[in-house]
Amino acid sequence: MEAFGVVVIGAGPGGYPAAIRAAQLGASVALVEKEDLGGTCLNWGCIPTKCLISSSDLYARVKSAGTMGLKVEGASFDYAAMSDRKDQVVRTLRNGVKQLLKANVVKVFQGTASFQGRNRILVSPEAASAASSSEPVVIGADKTIIATGTSSAMPAFLPRHARVLESRAFLSLKSLPSSVLVLGGGVIGCEFACMLGQLGARVTVVELLEDILWGLDADVRRELRRHMEKTLGVRILTGGTLEDVSADERRVRGRVGTEWVEADVLLAAFGRKSTAEQLQLENAGLGVDERGFIAVDEYGRTQVATIYAVGDVTGGPFLAHAATSQGLVAAENACRRHLRRNETCVASCIFTSPEIGTVGLSEQEAQHQGRKIKTGKFMLGALGKALAIGEPMGFVKWVADAETDQLLGAHAIGPHATGLIAEAAVAIRAELTAAELARTVHAHPTLAEAWMEAAHALRDEPIHTIPERTRAKAGDQ
């Protein structure tokens, strides 16, 4: 039996960085992956969806070129070519991961991992690719890091039919459906709905809750929904269930309340489920919670001292960058005496149209916690750079403690919001105050100036908007 200092199970954004960091710290490292290096994020999630979204964004921009003084005639798209480009990007990045692992002397085992004991892992080739060895192998592990992630959840009430797809299967399509019924108004559902709407598909989103992206700041949700409905033509049905779903060779059909809806295909964007059941955790003295996830402490440790878990398999946040951070922490804790905690200030990025970035507390969360807060918002329509690039929709917003002025949360919706949120994450992690952020000189003309302007607005000292007190006086007059 070949033995290793650290065995990592799962080569996604949590697993392969953990393997590299453990190797950098001097451990002998094995990495077990049942499918492709890079995991769901690289192969069937973050990267392929953002490739298609980038193409649809550019297509939408080209169609609106007239507003920028440009004449573009006959603009069209080739969905098969868009899909081929997506696949090429994925292959390039996957090969990059392979080279990184090789350079760091990480031994890769292709197969499905399961525990035979706390320090013994069986790698079975049955569910792996043809490149795997024909016989199962057992490897030893002083420490193990579980990073198996999650898989798409397909609700039991949906018919099993070629026209009923989860996100991974949808990404394999080579032609664009003319109409799509999206079940679920969360991140996955809204990103696909915006991409499809930009390409001209007829899209209907059905969400059980009272609004899409329910956990987000209410102002952000309102802005996104307005743009999806009015600009992209996406129909959004909230507060109701999809029932009586049927599918045949021509369409998918279902009922929301008293209304019947139908489309060429149905995309089930219904969330994710744990993959921990494949690991036979009981052989290692480990279990899962009622949802099937593995509980960990703030250091990434499970209830078994030699076993760590990171990323989606721990129950969230379901974010690739959070998994990477947790993977690095787990590797360092497995190889060193001095423990490092997992980061808790984690930004979330949503690649809808317009983009969304958020970090920390929303206004509603802060109020629910009983905090006394103040907020400051700056509309991008008043920002020179946003007008110059022809994308004035959206805003940025700060949430701060009313007594200490400390920044608690930040929310952005608009052009490049997913990049803009990084500054806010640094500010909140560093425990800056709104005054400190407002005094930080931001280059002009840039989109990032909006954070400075919003901090001024929070303190009721705005330069490029009218102060609330002035508005109030004007109203009295």
Secondary structure, DSSP 8 states (H G I E B T S, - for coil): -EEEEEEEE--STTHHHHHHHHHHTT--EEEEESS-TTHHHHHHSHHHHHHHHHHHHHHHHHHTGGGGT----S----HHHHHHHHHHHHHHHHHHHHHHHHHTTEEEEESEEEEEETTEEEEE-TTS-TTS-SS-EEEEEEEEEE---EEE---TTS---TTEEEHHHHTT-SS--SEEEEE--SHHHHHHHHHHHHTT-EEEEEESSSSSSTTS-HHHHHHHHHHHHHTS--EEEES--EEEEEE-SS-EEEEETTEEEEESEEEE---EEE-GGGG-GGGGT----TTS-----TTSB-SSTTEEE-GGGGT----HHHHHHHHHHHHHHHH-SS---------EEE-SSSEEEEEE--HHHHHHTT--EEEEEEEGGG-HHHHHTT----EEEEEEETTT-BEEEEEEEETTHHHHHHHHHHHHHTT-BHHHHHHS---SS-TTHHHHHHHHHHTT--SSS--HHHHHHHHH-
